[in-house]
Amino acid sequence: MLLDYLFSDEPDTLPGEFSLVRVSRRAMATTFEVAIPVGTHPNPIAAAEDALDLIDDLEDQMTVYRDHSEVTRLNARAASDFVAVEAGLFELFARCAIWTKETGGAFDIATGALTKAWGFYRRDGAVPPPGELIDAMRATGFRHVILDEARRAVKFRVAGLELNLGAVGKGYALDRAAELLQSKWGVRSALLHGGGSSVLAIGHPPGDGRGWPIRLKHPSRPEESLGVVRLRDAGLGTSAATFQFFKYNGRQLGHLLDPRSGWPAAGTASASVTAPTAAEADAMSTAAFVMGAAGTEQLTRLRPALGAVVLSDEGRPPAAAPLPSDGRRSAGDLLAFNLTPEAYSPPVPHGPVHAD
């Protein structure tokens, strides 16, 4: 897990003691969990189970690993004709189109062909032959996707293009589950996560209006913290090539591909982004990983609702520096953007801090 939420093991984090009803389930090749504070809802287990049932249904709709899923059927037919899709899925595609434009293509769900060319679809990564990579790039990019809002239908301009919601699906599922918990069950305080890399907060924990405290873990040294982010009615996504990668000519190439170049993104160890929704947080953390710190700074200037913590490759989290007037905080190779001191606490220094 790249994220961890903090409770009784951090005495200074919360002013009061409380317990959680935690219900979890496997979905989307990871573990989803709904945590509801004890005493805040009359039937937390039933509410959580209902939310997890919805996540199961959404996986069945979005996965590219099941032949009957709506996305798989869309990929098989949309190069030939317009294909009508469910309203929520169409809305997600429309939002992804906007995010692709805002990130200059660093986030793009029309990368299924590229993912397959690199072997990451079957979790067997390898550098593709040049011809295969060229063919995959020709079938990559949301610019080749036509969205017909009136008919709520999708068509591809090129053959071989495939949509893959892996970079945004977990966050979207959390958003939909949270909507269900609030509208149907009246839940006002809860924390949801998918696999420890996607988190969504409903309200705040009992007795602490600052929000739910989430520890960011170092991607390769999980015992080290990259600081604590507090979430309140917001999402948090973290991207890192921690588990899917292979070695090539002495380099570590991970599964997070740069859709613009066709090669694995390089130069970033991890990128965490806060956003109004978990889907957007997932999408923008993927973009931040691809763009690196400089690109993330530009992105957060464009989108003030976003906050970000970016760790450069090979970086270690030393002591945090003061917050400059431009809204950026630096801790060596660790940079935070658009996060106030109340929203983000940098890691504790490993040793003495010496002023110049």
N, C-alpha and C positions, 0 to 999 in steps of 0.2 A: 504494500500500500504506500502511495506517495503522500497521502494526507492522513491526519489522525486528529480526532477531536478530543479535547481535554476536559476532564471533570475533576474528580476527587484527587487525582494524582498531582494536580497543580493547585496547591492550597490558596495561592494568591489570585487564581484566575476567576473564581466565582465567590461572591460574598456569602452564599448559603449552600447548605447541603441539599441535594436532591437525587432521586433515582430515576432511571429510565426504563420504560418497557421497550425492548429492542426485538424486532422481528425481522428475520433475514431470509433470503431465498436466492438460489442460483438462477441467473438469467444473463444473456448476452456474454457468455463465457467468463462471468465474474460473479461476485456476490453483491446483491443489493440489500440495503437495510433501511428500515424506517424506525426511528427512535422518537418516542413520545414521552415527555416527563410524566411520572406517576402523579395522579391526582388532578391532572389538567383535562382529562377526557374520561367519560364514563365507560367507554368500550374501546380502549386503544388497540387491543389485539385484532378485533374485527376490522377496525379502520385500516390498520396496517396491512392485513391480509388482502383486503379489497384493493388497496393501492398496488400491492405486489401482483395481484391478478391482472391488473391493467398493464403493468410492465411486461408480464408474460405475453399479453395480447399484442403489445406494441413490438416486442421482439419478433413475434410471428409475422408481423406486417413488414418490418424493416430489414430483417436479416437477409444477407446474400448467400447464406449457407443452407437455405431451405428452398427447394424448387418451387414450392407452392406460395411463397411469400409474395406480397404485392410488389415489392421492389425487384425481386428476381423476374417476375412476369413482365414488369415494365421494361427492364433491361433487355429482355428477349424480343420485345415487339416494337419499341418506340422508334427504332431506326426506320421502320417501314410506314408507320402511321401514328396519328395521335392516339394516346392511351389515357383514358379517364382514370383519375386516382381519387382516393378518399380525401375529404376536405382538409383534415388536419395534416395529412401528408403533403398535400399541395401547398398549404400555407408554409410548411417547413421548407419545402423546395424554394419558395419565393423568398423566404428569409435568408436561406443559404446563398441565393443569387446576390442579394444585397451585401452580405458579408464577404463574398468573393470580390465584389467590386471595391468595397471599402479597404480590403487588405491587399489590393493589387494582385490577386490571384494566389496569395500565400495560403489561403484557405480555399479549398475547392473540393466538392463532393464528387465531381465527375472525373474521378481518378481510378476507377476500378480496373481499367486496362493497365494502367501503370503499376498498380499494386500487384497484379498478376504477373506482369513482366519481371518484377523483382523477386517473385517467389513468396512474398509476404502473405498472400491470400491463403496459402497452405502452410504458412509458418516455416518455410524452407528457403530463406533468403539467399540470393546469389546475384552477381552482376549479370545482367542480361546481355546477349549478343547485340552489337550495335544496330543491326537491322531490326531486331525485335523491339529495341527501345525506341527507335524512330517510329515504327508502326504504332506503338503504344502512345507516344506523344501526339500523334495525329488524331488519336481517339480520346484525348484528354482535354478537359477544360469546359467550364459551364457556359462558355460563349457558344458552344455547339448545342445547347439545350434550349428549346422553345417552350415557354409556359403560356398556355392559352387560358387566361383567367375566366373568360366567359364560359368556356366548356369545362374548366377545371381539368385540363388535359395536358399531357406532356409529349413532346416529340424530339428526337435527336436528329441533328443535321448530318451526322457522320455515322457510318457503320462501325461496330465494335466498341462504341462508347458505353460505359457502364457507370451507374451511380452507386456509390458506397457511402453509407451514413455512419461508418465507424467512428469518425471524428466528432460526431455531434449526436449520435443516437442515444447514448446514455443520458446526456443532459436533457434531451427532449423528453425522454421517458420520465425523468425526475420531475420536470415541469408539469407534465400531464398528471402524474401521480399526486403532486402537491395540490393541483387544482381540484382533483377529486376529494382529497382529504379535507380541503377547506369548504368546498361547496356542498358536498354530500354529508360529511361527517362533522363539520364545524370545528375542525382542528385549528387551533390558533398558535400552537407552539410545537415544533417538531424539527428534526434534522434528518434528511434523507441523503444517502450516498450510494453510488454505484462503483464498486471496485476500488474505493479509496482515491480515485482520480477525479470524480465528479461529485459535487456536493450541492445541496440546496437547503437553505434555511427558511423555515416558516417562523416568523416572529422571533422571539428571543427566549433563552432559558429562564426558568423561574428565578426571580430576584435579581436579574442582571440585564438591564436594558441595553448594555453595550453590544449584545449579540452573542452568537454561538462561537466559541473559540476553536479555531482549526489550526493545528500545527502543520507546517509545511516541512516535509522530510527531505533530506539530501537524497538525490536519486540513486547514488551508489554507496552511500554511507548512511543508512537509515537511522543510525543512532544519533546522527547530527541533525540539528534543527536549522531550517532556513527562516525561522521566525513564526509568529502566530498572527493569523488573520481572523478578524471577527466579522461574522456574517449575520445580517438581519434582513429577512425578506430579500435574499439575493442568492446568486449562484457562484460557485467557485470551480474552475477547471484547471487541472494540471496536466501538462504534456511532457513526457520524457521517454527517450528510447532505452528504457532500463531493461526490458525483458525480451524484446525482439530485435536482434541485431546479429551481424556476422562480421568476421574479420576479412579484410581485403587489402593486400599490400601494406600491412601494418596499421591500417586504419579500421576503426570501428564504424560500420555503416548500419544505421538503425532503420526502423520501419516507417518513421515519419518522413515522408517524401516531400520535396519541394516541387509542386506542380509546375512551376515556371521553368525549372531546369531539367526535371525528370530524374534527378539524383536525390539520395537521402540528404536531408538538411544537416548542416554541420555548424559548429561553433557555439551551440547552446546545450547546456546540460539539462536544464529544466525551465519551464515557463508556467507560471500560475497566474490566472486572470480572474478577477471578480467582475460580475456583470449583473444586470437586473434579472436575467434568467439563466438557468443552468445550461440550456442549449447554446446561448450566446457565449457563455463562459467557456464551454468546451471548444466552440469554433475559434474563439479569439485566442485561447491558449495554444491551439494548434498553429495559428498564424504567428503568434509571438515566438514560438519555438523556431519556426521557419525563418522569420525575419530577424531574430536576434534582438539584442538590447536597443540598438539604434532604431531599427524599424518599429519596435514596440513603443519607444518613446514618441515617435511620430503618430502611431496609431492611437495612443492614449490622449494625445493633444487633439486629434480629430474627434475622438469619442470620449468626452469627459466623464461619462458614466462608467467607464472601465477603469479598473485598477490592475496593476501587474507587479509581479516579482519575478525577475529573470536571473538565472544563474548561468554565467558563461561556462563553457566547457573547461573541465579541469579546475574549476574554481572551488575554493574552500571559503566558508563563511566566517570571516574575521569580525572584528567589532564594527558596529554600525556608525556611520558618520552622521552629523547633524543634518536636518532636513533643509536643503537649500530653498531659495525663493521660487525656483522653477518647478517645485513639486516632485523633485527626484531625490531619492535617498540612496547613498552608495555605501556598500560594505565590501570593498575590494571588487571581486568579480560578481557580487550580488547587488542588483539594482532594484529599487522599488519605485513605481510610477503611480501618481494619482492616488496614493494611499496616505491618509492622515495618520498621525501618531495614535489616534484612538482606534483606527481601523487595522493598523499593522504594527506589531512589535518586532523589531529586528532580533536576530539571534543574540544570545548572551555571548560576550567576548570569550575567546578561548584562553586569553592571557592578558598581560598588562597592556594598556593602551598608552602610547607615547605621543604627546602632542609635538608638532614641529616648532 
